[in-house]
Amino acid sequence: MEKNIQMIQVKDNTLTLGRVLTMSDSLLGIASNRNCLAVSYSKPPWLEVVSMDGQVQHQFDKSGKSQHFRNPDFM
């Protein structure tokens, strides 16, 4: 089962629907910062930084030598 994020836009005091971003079922939490979304997932544990147009900017996971976290959680 996938989860969706409905983007909205405000322009000239008018609220309109924007893009719909489809996320994996293992989505845990979302935070926004500097026109990007930080999206955490549980299985496998990882974090993505996604631009507002849906492009993945960075991915962080438990693999490799520098493990920044043990398990992402709600933000």
PDB file of N, CA, C, O and CB in Angstrom:
ATOM      1  N   MET A   1       0.835  -1.177   0.000  1.00  0.00           N
ATOM      2  CA  MET A   1       0.000   0.000   0.000  1.00  0.00           C
ATOM      3  C   MET A   1       0.883   1.245   0.000  1.00  0.00           C
ATOM      4  O   MET A   1       1.805   1.353   0.809  1.00  0.00           O
ATOM      5  CB  MET A   1      -0.952  -0.005   1.212  1.00  0.00           C
ATOM      6  N   GLU A   2       0.610   2.169  -0.889  1.00  0.00           N
ATOM      7  CA  GLU A   2       1.388   3.402  -0.975  1.00  0.00           C
ATOM      8  C   GLU A   2       0.688   4.524  -0.217  1.00  0.00           C
ATOM      9  O   GLU A   2      -0.523   4.488   0.000  1.00  0.00           O
ATOM     10  CB  GLU A   2       1.607   3.805  -2.445  1.00  0.00           C
ATOM     11  N   LYS A   3       1.470   5.512   0.178  1.00  0.00           N
ATOM     12  CA  LYS A   3       0.925   6.696   0.840  1.00  0.00           C
ATOM     13  C   LYS A   3       1.200   7.896  -0.044  1.00  0.00           C
ATOM     14  O   LYS A   3       2.223   7.949  -0.727  1.00  0.00           O
ATOM     15  CB  LYS A   3       1.541   6.893   2.264  1.00  0.00           C
ATOM     16  N   ASN A   4       0.307   8.843  -0.035  1.00  0.00           N
ATOM     17  CA  ASN A   4       0.441  10.031  -0.880  1.00  0.00           C
ATOM     18  C   ASN A   4       0.573  11.287  -0.044  1.00  0.00           C
ATOM     19  O   ASN A   4       0.014  11.387   1.048  1.00  0.00           O
ATOM     20  CB  ASN A   4      -0.751  10.157  -1.818  1.00  0.00           C
ATOM     21  N   ILE A   5       1.320  12.246  -0.573  1.00  0.00           N
ATOM     22  CA  ILE A   5       1.414  13.580   0.006  1.00  0.00           C
ATOM     23  C   ILE A   5       0.806  14.532  -1.015  1.00  0.00           C
ATOM     24  O   ILE A   5       1.285  14.625  -2.145  1.00  0.00           O
ATOM     25  CB  ILE A   5       2.911  13.972   0.362  1.00  0.00           C
ATOM     26  N   GLN A   6      -0.240  15.234  -0.622  1.00  0.00           N
ATOM     27  CA  GLN A   6      -0.879  16.204  -1.502  1.00  0.00           C
ATOM     28  C   GLN A   6      -0.222  17.564  -1.286  1.00  0.00           C
ATOM     29  O   GLN A   6      -0.312  18.133  -0.198  1.00  0.00           O
ATOM     30  CB  GLN A   6      -2.417  16.276  -1.242  1.00  0.00           C
ATOM     31  N   MET A   7       0.429  18.078  -2.305  1.00  0.00           N
ATOM     32  CA  MET A   7       1.038  19.398  -2.223  1.00  0.00           C
ATOM     33  C   MET A   7      -0.044  20.447  -2.495  1.00  0.00           C
ATOM     34  O   MET A   7      -0.951  20.214  -3.293  1.00  0.00           O
ATOM     35  CB  MET A   7       2.228  19.536  -3.234  1.00  0.00           C
ATOM     36  N   ILE A   8       0.055  21.589  -1.836  1.00  0.00           N
ATOM     37  CA  ILE A   8      -0.864  22.693  -2.090  1.00  0.00           C
ATOM     38  C   ILE A   8      -0.051  23.938  -2.424  1.00  0.00           C
ATOM     39  O   ILE A   8       1.112  24.053  -2.036  1.00  0.00           O
ATOM     40  CB  ILE A   8      -1.795  22.946  -0.866  1.00  0.00           C
ATOM     41  N   GLN A   9      -0.661  24.851  -3.132  1.00  0.00           N
ATOM     42  CA  GLN A   9       0.003  26.091  -3.509  1.00  0.00           C
ATOM     43  C   GLN A   9      -0.881  27.256  -3.120  1.00  0.00           C
ATOM     44  O   GLN A   9      -2.105  27.189  -3.233  1.00  0.00           O
ATOM     45  CB  GLN A   9       0.323  26.122  -5.022  1.00  0.00           C
ATOM     46  N   VAL A  10      -0.250  28.322  -2.662  1.00  0.00           N
ATOM     47  CA  VAL A  10      -0.966  29.557  -2.366  1.00  0.00           C
ATOM     48  C   VAL A  10      -0.377  30.645  -3.247  1.00  0.00           C
ATOM     49  O   VAL A  10       0.814  30.944  -3.167  1.00  0.00           O
ATOM     50  CB  VAL A  10      -0.870  29.936  -0.844  1.00  0.00           C
ATOM     51  N   LYS A  11      -1.216  31.235  -4.086  1.00  0.00           N
ATOM     52  CA  LYS A  11      -0.777  32.299  -4.977  1.00  0.00           C
ATOM     53  C   LYS A  11      -1.903  33.311  -5.091  1.00  0.00           C
ATOM     54  O   LYS A  11      -3.042  32.955  -5.391  1.00  0.00           O
ATOM     55  CB  LYS A  11      -0.373  31.741  -6.378  1.00  0.00           C
ATOM     56  N   ASP A  12      -1.579  34.575  -4.851  1.00  0.00           N
ATOM     57  CA  ASP A  12      -2.570  35.650  -4.916  1.00  0.00           C
ATOM     58  C   ASP A  12      -3.785  35.343  -4.049  1.00  0.00           C
ATOM     59  O   ASP A  12      -4.925  35.528  -4.475  1.00  0.00           O
ATOM     60  CB  ASP A  12      -3.009  35.880  -6.361  1.00  0.00           C
ATOM     61  N   ASN A  13      -3.532  34.870  -2.825  1.00  0.00           N
ATOM     62  CA  ASN A  13      -4.584  34.538  -1.857  1.00  0.00           C
ATOM     63  C   ASN A  13      -5.527  33.437  -2.336  1.00  0.00           C
ATOM     64  O   ASN A  13      -6.663  33.350  -1.869  1.00  0.00           O
ATOM     65  CB  ASN A  13      -5.386  35.771  -1.542  1.00  0.00           C
ATOM     66  N   THR A  14      -5.065  32.592  -3.265  1.00  0.00           N
ATOM     67  CA  THR A  14      -5.858  31.472  -3.754  1.00  0.00           C
ATOM     68  C   THR A  14      -5.133  30.174  -3.448  1.00  0.00           C
ATOM     69  O   THR A  14      -3.947  30.024  -3.742  1.00  0.00           O
ATOM     70  CB  THR A  14      -6.130  31.604  -5.270  1.00  0.00           C
ATOM     71  N   LEU A  15      -5.849  29.254  -2.863  1.00  0.00           N
ATOM     72  CA  LEU A  15      -5.303  27.953  -2.521  1.00  0.00           C
ATOM     73  C   LEU A  15      -5.667  26.965  -3.632  1.00  0.00           C
ATOM     74  O   LEU A  15      -6.840  26.809  -3.974  1.00  0.00           O
ATOM     75  CB  LEU A  15      -5.833  27.468  -1.136  1.00  0.00           C
ATOM     76  N   THR A  16      -4.640  26.295  -4.195  1.00  0.00           N
ATOM     77  CA  THR A  16      -4.887  25.313  -5.248  1.00  0.00           C
ATOM     78  C   THR A  16      -4.112  24.030  -4.943  1.00  0.00           C
ATOM     79  O   THR A  16      -3.109  24.040  -4.230  1.00  0.00           O
ATOM     80  CB  THR A  16      -4.485  25.880  -6.638  1.00  0.00           C
ATOM     81  N   LEU A  17      -4.606  22.933  -5.502  1.00  0.00           N
ATOM     82  CA  LEU A  17      -3.917  21.657  -5.337  1.00  0.00           C
ATOM     83  C   LEU A  17      -2.730  21.594  -6.276  1.00  0.00           C
ATOM     84  O   LEU A  17      -2.816  22.000  -7.435  1.00  0.00           O
ATOM     85  CB  LEU A  17      -4.871  20.476  -5.593  1.00  0.00           C
ATOM     86  N   GLY A  18      -1.614  21.076  -5.763  1.00  0.00           N
ATOM     87  CA  GLY A  18      -0.417  20.891  -6.571  1.00  0.00           C
ATOM     88  C   GLY A  18      -0.216  19.414  -6.860  1.00  0.00           C
ATOM     89  O   GLY A  18      -1.175  18.648  -6.949  1.00  0.00           O
ATOM     90  N   ARG A  19       1.024  19.032  -7.004  1.00  0.00           N
ATOM     91  CA  ARG A  19       1.379  17.645  -7.294  1.00  0.00           C
ATOM     92  C   ARG A  19       1.021  16.722  -6.139  1.00  0.00           C
ATOM     93  O   ARG A  19       0.881  17.155  -4.995  1.00  0.00           O
ATOM     94  CB  ARG A  19       2.864  17.535  -7.603  1.00  0.00           C
ATOM     95  N   VAL A  20       0.879  15.460  -6.457  1.00  0.00           N
ATOM     96  CA  VAL A  20       0.728  14.410  -5.453  1.00  0.00           C
ATOM     97  C   VAL A  20       2.005  13.585  -5.494  1.00  0.00           C
ATOM     98  O   VAL A  20       2.365  13.040  -6.538  1.00  0.00           O
ATOM     99  CB  VAL A  20      -0.556  13.518  -5.714  1.00  0.00           C
ATOM    100  N   LEU A  21       2.693  13.491  -4.351  1.00  0.00           N
ATOM    101  CA  LEU A  21       3.897  12.679  -4.252  1.00  0.00           C
ATOM    102  C   LEU A  21       3.509  11.328  -3.666  1.00  0.00           C
ATOM    103  O   LEU A  21       2.866  11.272  -2.617  1.00  0.00           O
ATOM    104  CB  LEU A  21       4.990  13.382  -3.380  1.00  0.00           C
ATOM    105  N   THR A  22       3.888  10.246  -4.323  1.00  0.00           N
ATOM    106  CA  THR A  22       3.595   8.898  -3.851  1.00  0.00           C
ATOM    107  C   THR A  22       4.790   8.378  -3.075  1.00  0.00           C
ATOM    108  O   THR A  22       5.918   8.384  -3.566  1.00  0.00           O
ATOM    109  CB  THR A  22       3.249   7.953  -5.031  1.00  0.00           C
ATOM    110  N   MET A  23       4.529   7.929  -1.860  1.00  0.00           N
ATOM    111  CA  MET A  23       5.581   7.436  -0.979  1.00  0.00           C
ATOM    112  C   MET A  23       5.346   5.963  -0.681  1.00  0.00           C
ATOM    113  O   MET A  23       4.243   5.448  -0.859  1.00  0.00           O
ATOM    114  CB  MET A  23       5.634   8.256   0.331  1.00  0.00           C
ATOM    115  N   SER A  24       6.388   5.300  -0.230  1.00  0.00           N
ATOM    116  CA  SER A  24       6.318   3.891   0.129  1.00  0.00           C
ATOM    117  C   SER A  24       5.447   3.702   1.372  1.00  0.00           C
ATOM    118  O   SER A  24       5.237   4.638   2.144  1.00  0.00           O
ATOM    119  CB  SER A  24       7.730   3.325   0.368  1.00  0.00           C
ATOM    120  N   ASP A  25       4.948   2.487   1.551  1.00  0.00           N
ATOM    121  CA  ASP A  25       4.108   2.161   2.700  1.00  0.00           C
ATOM    122  C   ASP A  25       4.869   2.249   4.016  1.00  0.00           C
ATOM    123  O   ASP A  25       4.255   2.373   5.075  1.00  0.00           O
ATOM    124  CB  ASP A  25       3.527   0.774   2.539  1.00  0.00           C
ATOM    125  N   SER A  26       6.202   2.187   3.966  1.00  0.00           N
ATOM    126  CA  SER A  26       6.992   2.223   5.200  1.00  0.00           C
ATOM    127  C   SER A  26       7.275   3.648   5.673  1.00  0.00           C
ATOM    128  O   SER A  26       8.126   3.856   6.538  1.00  0.00           O
ATOM    129  CB  SER A  26       8.302   1.487   4.995  1.00  0.00           C
ATOM    130  N   LEU A  27       6.566   4.629   5.112  1.00  0.00           N
ATOM    131  CA  LEU A  27       6.712   6.039   5.505  1.00  0.00           C
ATOM    132  C   LEU A  27       6.416   6.201   6.990  1.00  0.00           C
ATOM    133  O   LEU A  27       5.391   5.724   7.479  1.00  0.00           O
ATOM    134  CB  LEU A  27       5.772   6.946   4.668  1.00  0.00           C
ATOM    135  N   LEU A  28       7.317   6.876   7.708  1.00  0.00           N
ATOM    136  CA  LEU A  28       7.127   7.117   9.139  1.00  0.00           C
ATOM    137  C   LEU A  28       6.761   8.562   9.440  1.00  0.00           C
ATOM    138  O   LEU A  28       5.805   8.818  10.172  1.00  0.00           O
ATOM    139  CB  LEU A  28       8.379   6.744   9.898  1.00  0.00           C
ATOM    140  N   GLY A  29       7.505   9.502   8.888  1.00  0.00           N
ATOM    141  CA  GLY A  29       7.274  10.900   9.225  1.00  0.00           C
ATOM    142  C   GLY A  29       7.817  11.830   8.173  1.00  0.00           C
ATOM    143  O   GLY A  29       8.644  11.452   7.344  1.00  0.00           O
ATOM    144  N   ILE A  30       7.328  13.074   8.223  1.00  0.00           N
ATOM    145  CA  ILE A  30       7.727  14.089   7.246  1.00  0.00           C
ATOM    146  C   ILE A  30       7.943  15.397   7.983  1.00  0.00           C
ATOM    147  O   ILE A  30       7.180  15.758   8.879  1.00  0.00           O
ATOM    148  CB  ILE A  30       6.656  14.253   6.118  1.00  0.00           C
ATOM    149  N   ALA A  31       8.998  16.104   7.591  1.00  0.00           N
ATOM    150  CA  ALA A  31       9.258  17.452   8.094  1.00  0.00           C
ATOM    151  C   ALA A  31       9.665  18.307   6.898  1.00  0.00           C
ATOM    152  O   ALA A  31      10.182  17.791   5.907  1.00  0.00           O
ATOM    153  CB  ALA A  31      10.375  17.456   9.216  1.00  0.00           C
ATOM    154  N   SER A  32       9.434  19.603   6.992  1.00  0.00           N
ATOM    155  CA  SER A  32       9.845  20.490   5.898  1.00  0.00           C
ATOM    156  C   SER A  32      10.876  21.479   6.403  1.00  0.00           C
ATOM    157  O   SER A  32      10.849  21.903   7.559  1.00  0.00           O
ATOM    158  CB  SER A  32       8.630  21.237   5.299  1.00  0.00           C
ATOM    159  N   ASN A  33      11.794  21.841   5.501  1.00  0.00           N
ATOM    160  CA  ASN A  33      12.847  22.789   5.823  1.00  0.00           C
ATOM    161  C   ASN A  33      13.446  23.311   4.527  1.00  0.00           C
ATOM    162  O   ASN A  33      13.851  22.521   3.675  1.00  0.00           O
ATOM    163  CB  ASN A  33      13.934  22.137   6.718  1.00  0.00           C
ATOM    164  N   ARG A  34      13.508  24.612   4.366  1.00  0.00           N
ATOM    165  CA  ARG A  34      14.155  25.245   3.213  1.00  0.00           C
ATOM    166  C   ARG A  34      13.650  24.705   1.880  1.00  0.00           C
ATOM    167  O   ARG A  34      14.446  24.319   1.023  1.00  0.00           O
ATOM    168  CB  ARG A  34      15.652  25.055   3.296  1.00  0.00           C
ATOM    169  N   ASN A  35      12.349  24.676   1.705  1.00  0.00           N
ATOM    170  CA  ASN A  35      11.708  24.221   0.469  1.00  0.00           C
ATOM    171  C   ASN A  35      12.013  22.773   0.114  1.00  0.00           C
ATOM    172  O   ASN A  35      11.993  22.403  -1.060  1.00  0.00           O
ATOM    173  CB  ASN A  35      12.127  25.097  -0.662  1.00  0.00           C
ATOM    174  N   CYS A  36      12.296  21.948   1.127  1.00  0.00           N
ATOM    175  CA  CYS A  36      12.498  20.521   0.938  1.00  0.00           C
ATOM    176  C   CYS A  36      11.726  19.762   2.005  1.00  0.00           C
ATOM    177  O   CYS A  36      11.352  20.322   3.036  1.00  0.00           O
ATOM    178  CB  CYS A  36      14.001  20.160   0.985  1.00  0.00           C
ATOM    179  N   LEU A  37      11.495  18.498   1.748  1.00  0.00           N
ATOM    180  CA  LEU A  37      10.868  17.617   2.723  1.00  0.00           C
ATOM    181  C   LEU A  37      11.901  16.601   3.182  1.00  0.00           C
ATOM    182  O   LEU A  37      12.643  16.056   2.365  1.00  0.00           O
ATOM    183  CB  LEU A  37       9.612  16.912   2.128  1.00  0.00           C
ATOM    184  N   ALA A  38      11.955  16.343   4.477  1.00  0.00           N
ATOM    185  CA  ALA A  38      12.753  15.251   5.030  1.00  0.00           C
ATOM    186  C   ALA A  38      11.763  14.142   5.330  1.00  0.00           C
ATOM    187  O   ALA A  38      10.867  14.311   6.157  1.00  0.00           O
ATOM    188  CB  ALA A  38      13.574  15.690   6.328  1.00  0.00           C
ATOM    189  N   VAL A  39      11.920  13.011   4.664  1.00  0.00           N
ATOM    190  CA  VAL A  39      10.965  11.910   4.756  1.00  0.00           C
ATOM    191  C   VAL A  39      11.677  10.699   5.335  1.00  0.00           C
ATOM    192  O   VAL A  39      12.678  10.241   4.784  1.00  0.00           O
ATOM    193  CB  VAL A  39      10.344  11.580   3.365  1.00  0.00           C
ATOM    194  N   SER A  40      11.161  10.175   6.453  1.00  0.00           N
ATOM    195  CA  SER A  40      11.780   8.998   7.067  1.00  0.00           C
ATOM    196  C   SER A  40      10.935   7.757   6.803  1.00  0.00           C
ATOM    197  O   SER A  40       9.706   7.813   6.749  1.00  0.00           O
ATOM    198  CB  SER A  40      11.964   9.206   8.584  1.00  0.00           C
ATOM    199  N   TYR A  41      11.636   6.631   6.641  1.00  0.00           N
ATOM    200  CA  TYR A  41      11.016   5.340   6.346  1.00  0.00           C
ATOM    201  C   TYR A  41      11.506   4.314   7.351  1.00  0.00           C
ATOM    202  O   TYR A  41      12.575   4.471   7.940  1.00  0.00           O
ATOM    203  CB  TYR A  41      11.331   4.883   4.895  1.00  0.00           C
ATOM    204  N   SER A  42      10.708   3.248   7.546  1.00  0.00           N
ATOM    205  CA  SER A  42      11.068   2.237   8.544  1.00  0.00           C
ATOM    206  C   SER A  42      11.727   0.995   7.956  1.00  0.00           C
ATOM    207  O   SER A  42      12.645   0.450   8.568  1.00  0.00           O
ATOM    208  CB  SER A  42       9.848   1.828   9.303  1.00  0.00           C
ATOM    209  N   LYS A  43      11.294   0.536   6.801  1.00  0.00           N
ATOM    210  CA  LYS A  43      11.774  -0.738   6.267  1.00  0.00           C
ATOM    211  C   LYS A  43      12.178  -0.595   4.820  1.00  0.00           C
ATOM    212  O   LYS A  43      11.310  -0.436   3.962  1.00  0.00           O
ATOM    213  CB  LYS A  43      10.710  -1.819   6.407  1.00  0.00           C
ATOM    214  N   PRO A  44      13.441  -0.645   4.519  1.00  0.00           N
ATOM    215  CA  PRO A  44      14.572  -0.560   5.440  1.00  0.00           C
ATOM    216  C   PRO A  44      14.674   0.859   5.986  1.00  0.00           C
ATOM    217  O   PRO A  44      14.158   1.789   5.365  1.00  0.00           O
ATOM    218  CB  PRO A  44      15.893  -0.973   4.738  1.00  0.00           C
ATOM    219  N   PRO A  45      15.321   1.048   7.125  1.00  0.00           N
ATOM    220  CA  PRO A  45      15.405   2.389   7.700  1.00  0.00           C
ATOM    221  C   PRO A  45      16.245   3.321   6.834  1.00  0.00           C
ATOM    222  O   PRO A  45      17.417   3.050   6.573  1.00  0.00           O
ATOM    223  CB  PRO A  45      15.986   2.323   9.105  1.00  0.00           C
ATOM    224  N   TRP A  46      15.642   4.412   6.395  1.00  0.00           N
ATOM    225  CA  TRP A  46      16.384   5.412   5.638  1.00  0.00           C
ATOM    226  C   TRP A  46      15.643   6.736   5.670  1.00  0.00           C
ATOM    227  O   TRP A  46      14.478   6.814   6.060  1.00  0.00           O
ATOM    228  CB  TRP A  46      16.604   4.953   4.187  1.00  0.00           C
ATOM    229  N   LEU A  47      16.348   7.764   5.251  1.00  0.00           N
ATOM    230  CA  LEU A  47      15.817   9.120   5.230  1.00  0.00           C
ATOM    231  C   LEU A  47      16.112   9.706   3.867  1.00  0.00           C
ATOM    232  O   LEU A  47      17.213   9.541   3.342  1.00  0.00           O
ATOM    233  CB  LEU A  47      16.425   9.998   6.369  1.00  0.00           C
ATOM    234  N   GLU A  48      15.130  10.395   3.287  1.00  0.00           N
ATOM    235  CA  GLU A  48      15.322  11.080   2.007  1.00  0.00           C
ATOM    236  C   GLU A  48      15.048  12.556   2.180  1.00  0.00           C
ATOM    237  O   GLU A  48      14.156  12.950   2.932  1.00  0.00           O
ATOM    238  CB  GLU A  48      14.409  10.487   0.913  1.00  0.00           C
ATOM    239  N   VAL A  49      15.814  13.367   1.485  1.00  0.00           N
ATOM    240  CA  VAL A  49      15.528  14.790   1.370  1.00  0.00           C
ATOM    241  C   VAL A  49      14.976  14.975  -0.044  1.00  0.00           C
ATOM    242  O   VAL A  49      15.658  14.700  -1.031  1.00  0.00           O
ATOM    243  CB  VAL A  49      16.825  15.695   1.642  1.00  0.00           C
ATOM    244  N   VAL A  50      13.729  15.447  -0.125  1.00  0.00           N
ATOM    245  CA  VAL A  50      13.008  15.540  -1.386  1.00  0.00           C
ATOM    246  C   VAL A  50      12.652  16.999  -1.649  1.00  0.00           C
ATOM    247  O   VAL A  50      12.160  17.690  -0.757  1.00  0.00           O
ATOM    248  CB  VAL A  50      11.733  14.653  -1.365  1.00  0.00           C
ATOM    249  N   SER A  51      12.901  17.472  -2.875  1.00  0.00           N
ATOM    250  CA  SER A  51      12.504  18.833  -3.235  1.00  0.00           C
ATOM    251  C   SER A  51      10.987  18.893  -3.355  1.00  0.00           C
ATOM    252  O   SER A  51      10.329  17.857  -3.443  1.00  0.00           O
ATOM    253  CB  SER A  51      13.182  19.284  -4.562  1.00  0.00           C
ATOM    254  N   MET A  52      10.438  20.083  -3.360  1.00  0.00           N
ATOM    255  CA  MET A  52       8.991  20.249  -3.420  1.00  0.00           C
ATOM    256  C   MET A  52       8.395  19.753  -4.743  1.00  0.00           C
ATOM    257  O   MET A  52       7.186  19.538  -4.832  1.00  0.00           O
ATOM    258  CB  MET A  52       8.637  21.705  -3.215  1.00  0.00           C
ATOM    259  N   ASP A  53       9.228  19.573  -5.761  1.00  0.00           N
ATOM    260  CA  ASP A  53       8.701  19.037  -7.021  1.00  0.00           C
ATOM    261  C   ASP A  53       8.861  17.516  -7.100  1.00  0.00           C
ATOM    262  O   ASP A  53       8.610  16.916  -8.146  1.00  0.00           O
ATOM    263  CB  ASP A  53       9.407  19.698  -8.210  1.00  0.00           C
ATOM    264  N   GLY A  54       9.283  16.890  -5.980  1.00  0.00           N
ATOM    265  CA  GLY A  54       9.328  15.436  -5.911  1.00  0.00           C
ATOM    266  C   GLY A  54      10.650  14.793  -6.263  1.00  0.00           C
ATOM    267  O   GLY A  54      10.737  13.566  -6.305  1.00  0.00           O
ATOM    268  N   GLN A  55      11.686  15.581  -6.519  1.00  0.00           N
ATOM    269  CA  GLN A  55      12.996  15.032  -6.865  1.00  0.00           C
ATOM    270  C   GLN A  55      13.790  14.721  -5.589  1.00  0.00           C
ATOM    271  O   GLN A  55      13.900  15.563  -4.698  1.00  0.00           O
ATOM    272  CB  GLN A  55      13.781  16.022  -7.769  1.00  0.00           C
ATOM    273  N   VAL A  56      14.342  13.502  -5.513  1.00  0.00           N
ATOM    274  CA  VAL A  56      15.153  13.115  -4.362  1.00  0.00           C
ATOM    275  C   VAL A  56      16.500  13.827  -4.458  1.00  0.00           C
ATOM    276  O   VAL A  56      17.224  13.678  -5.443  1.00  0.00           O
ATOM    277  CB  VAL A  56      15.342  11.562  -4.296  1.00  0.00           C
ATOM    278  N   GLN A  57      16.824  14.600  -3.425  1.00  0.00           N
ATOM    279  CA  GLN A  57      18.078  15.350  -3.383  1.00  0.00           C
ATOM    280  C   GLN A  57      19.187  14.557  -2.701  1.00  0.00           C
ATOM    281  O   GLN A  57      20.326  14.556  -3.167  1.00  0.00           O
ATOM    282  CB  GLN A  57      17.872  16.675  -2.665  1.00  0.00           C
ATOM    283  N   HIS A  58      18.859  13.883  -1.597  1.00  0.00           N
ATOM    284  CA  HIS A  58      19.831  13.097  -0.825  1.00  0.00           C
ATOM    285  C   HIS A  58      19.122  11.906  -0.207  1.00  0.00           C
ATOM    286  O   HIS A  58      17.924  11.957   0.070  1.00  0.00           O
ATOM    287  CB  HIS A  58      20.514  13.964   0.279  1.00  0.00           C
ATOM    288  N   GLN A  59      19.881  10.821   0.010  1.00  0.00           N
ATOM    289  CA  GLN A  59      19.389   9.655   0.729  1.00  0.00           C
ATOM    290  C   GLN A  59      20.412   9.269   1.786  1.00  0.00           C
ATOM    291  O   GLN A  59      21.618   9.286   1.537  1.00  0.00           O
ATOM    292  CB  GLN A  59      19.111   8.469  -0.239  1.00  0.00           C
ATOM    293  N   PHE A  60      19.920   8.925   2.957  1.00  0.00           N
ATOM    294  CA  PHE A  60      20.775   8.481   4.051  1.00  0.00           C
ATOM    295  C   PHE A  60      20.219   7.154   4.554  1.00  0.00           C
ATOM    296  O   PHE A  60      19.016   7.035   4.784  1.00  0.00           O
ATOM    297  CB  PHE A  60      20.845   9.551   5.205  1.00  0.00           C
ATOM    298  N   ASP A  61      21.077   6.164   4.724  1.00  0.00           N
ATOM    299  CA  ASP A  61      20.619   4.886   5.251  1.00  0.00           C
ATOM    300  C   ASP A  61      21.630   4.340   6.245  1.00  0.00           C
ATOM    301  O   ASP A  61      22.606   5.012   6.578  1.00  0.00           O
ATOM    302  CB  ASP A  61      20.384   3.879   4.114  1.00  0.00           C
ATOM    303  N   LYS A  62      21.399   3.128   6.716  1.00  0.00           N
ATOM    304  CA  LYS A  62      22.273   2.514   7.707  1.00  0.00           C
ATOM    305  C   LYS A  62      23.493   1.850   7.100  1.00  0.00           C
ATOM    306  O   LYS A  62      24.376   1.412   7.839  1.00  0.00           O
ATOM    307  CB  LYS A  62      21.508   1.511   8.500  1.00  0.00           C
ATOM    308  N   SER A  63      23.574   1.761   5.796  1.00  0.00           N
ATOM    309  CA  SER A  63      24.715   1.086   5.177  1.00  0.00           C
ATOM    310  C   SER A  63      25.946   1.978   5.186  1.00  0.00           C
ATOM    311  O   SER A  63      25.855   3.180   5.439  1.00  0.00           O
ATOM    312  CB  SER A  63      24.380   0.670   3.744  1.00  0.00           C
ATOM    313  N   GLY A  64      27.071   1.391   4.913  1.00  0.00           N
ATOM    314  CA  GLY A  64      28.307   2.158   4.840  1.00  0.00           C
ATOM    315  C   GLY A  64      28.952   2.365   6.193  1.00  0.00           C
ATOM    316  O   GLY A  64      28.472   1.860   7.208  1.00  0.00           O
ATOM    317  N   LYS A  65      30.032   3.105   6.200  1.00  0.00           N
ATOM    318  CA  LYS A  65      30.818   3.299   7.414  1.00  0.00           C
ATOM    319  C   LYS A  65      30.237   4.361   8.334  1.00  0.00           C
ATOM    320  O   LYS A  65      30.378   4.258   9.553  1.00  0.00           O
ATOM    321  CB  LYS A  65      32.226   3.668   7.053  1.00  0.00           C
ATOM    322  N   SER A  66      29.590   5.374   7.783  1.00  0.00           N
ATOM    323  CA  SER A  66      29.072   6.454   8.633  1.00  0.00           C
ATOM    324  C   SER A  66      27.562   6.286   8.802  1.00  0.00           C
ATOM    325  O   SER A  66      26.773   6.718   7.962  1.00  0.00           O
ATOM    326  CB  SER A  66      29.403   7.854   8.023  1.00  0.00           C
ATOM    327  N   GLN A  67      27.188   5.656   9.893  1.00  0.00           N
ATOM    328  CA  GLN A  67      25.775   5.454  10.192  1.00  0.00           C
ATOM    329  C   GLN A  67      25.304   6.609  11.065  1.00  0.00           C
ATOM    330  O   GLN A  67      25.665   6.701  12.238  1.00  0.00           O
ATOM    331  CB  GLN A  67      25.531   4.078  10.896  1.00  0.00           C
ATOM    332  N   HIS A  68      24.495   7.486  10.485  1.00  0.00           N
ATOM    333  CA  HIS A  68      24.065   8.692  11.182  1.00  0.00           C
ATOM    334  C   HIS A  68      22.972   8.417  12.210  1.00  0.00           C
ATOM    335  O   HIS A  68      22.771   9.218  13.123  1.00  0.00           O
ATOM    336  CB  HIS A  68      23.577   9.712  10.185  1.00  0.00           C
ATOM    337  N   PHE A  69      22.276   7.317  12.078  1.00  0.00           N
ATOM    338  CA  PHE A  69      21.211   6.966  13.010  1.00  0.00           C
ATOM    339  C   PHE A  69      20.996   5.458  12.978  1.00  0.00           C
ATOM    340  O   PHE A  69      21.375   4.782  12.022  1.00  0.00           O
ATOM    341  CB  PHE A  69      19.897   7.720  12.665  1.00  0.00           C
ATOM    342  N   ARG A  70      20.395   4.958  14.014  1.00  0.00           N
ATOM    343  CA  ARG A  70      20.103   3.525  14.063  1.00  0.00           C
ATOM    344  C   ARG A  70      18.803   3.214  13.343  1.00  0.00           C
ATOM    345  O   ARG A  70      18.710   2.225  12.617  1.00  0.00           O
ATOM    346  CB  ARG A  70      20.029   3.040  15.513  1.00  0.00           C
ATOM    347  N   ASN A  71      17.809   4.050  13.542  1.00  0.00           N
ATOM    348  CA  ASN A  71      16.502   3.811  12.956  1.00  0.00           C
ATOM    349  C   ASN A  71      15.769   5.149  12.883  1.00  0.00           C
ATOM    350  O   ASN A  71      15.618   5.810  13.910  1.00  0.00           O
ATOM    351  CB  ASN A  71      15.689   2.757  13.784  1.00  0.00           C
ATOM    352  N   PRO A  72      15.315   5.565  11.717  1.00  0.00           N
ATOM    353  CA  PRO A  72      14.578   6.819  11.646  1.00  0.00           C
ATOM    354  C   PRO A  72      13.255   6.688  12.376  1.00  0.00           C
ATOM    355  O   PRO A  72      12.703   5.592  12.463  1.00  0.00           O
ATOM    356  CB  PRO A  72      14.346   7.234  10.188  1.00  0.00           C
ATOM    357  N   ASP A  73      12.752   7.764  12.888  1.00  0.00           N
ATOM    358  CA  ASP A  73      11.505   7.763  13.634  1.00  0.00           C
ATOM    359  C   ASP A  73      10.700   8.967  13.227  1.00  0.00           C
ATOM    360  O   ASP A  73      11.127   9.747  12.376  1.00  0.00           O
ATOM    361  CB  ASP A  73      11.754   7.757  15.153  1.00  0.00           C
ATOM    362  N   PHE A  74       9.533   9.129  13.830  1.00  0.00           N
ATOM    363  CA  PHE A  74       8.706  10.287  13.518  1.00  0.00           C
ATOM    364  C   PHE A  74       9.479  11.550  13.811  1.00  0.00           C
ATOM    365  O   PHE A  74      10.260  11.609  14.761  1.00  0.00           O
ATOM    366  CB  PHE A  74       7.392  10.261  14.313  1.00  0.00           C
ATOM    367  N   MET A  75       9.259  12.564  12.989  1.00  0.00           N
ATOM    368  CA  MET A  75       9.966  13.823  13.171  1.00  0.00           C
ATOM    369  C   MET A  75       9.071  14.840  13.813  1.00  0.00           C
ATOM    370  O   MET A  75       9.492  15.972  14.049  1.00  0.00           O
ATOM    371  CB  MET A  75      10.488  14.348  11.851  1.00  0.00           C
TER     372      MET A  75
END
